[in-house]
Amino acid sequence: ARFLEATRDYATARAEASAALRLRPSVEAFLLLARLDLRDNDPQAAQESVNRALALDPGNPDAQALRRAIAAKLAEKAQPLPPQ
């Protein structure tokens, strides 16, 4: 699924990550879904996926960094920057 994300085949990457999660929850699959959700401008769904990744591995640095990026996106949506 990560290769598919890298080649920008986002729909197939999402399908493979979802299928992998049905077999066994994994930090990598949750983070992939979170990145795809963030890319699709759905920070709420991204936050849910990253929280699930952190539930599996609270110290995961990639998950923590992605959580910060999602928080910034949510803050931006709550208070957009004024036009210049």
Salt bridges, closest charged atoms under 4 A:
GLU5 OE1 - ARG35 NH2 2.85
ASP37 OD1 - ARG14 NH1 2.88
ASP40 OD2 - ARG14 NH2 2.99
ASP40 OD1 - ARG39 NH1 2.54
GLU76 OE2 - LYS73 NZ 3.92
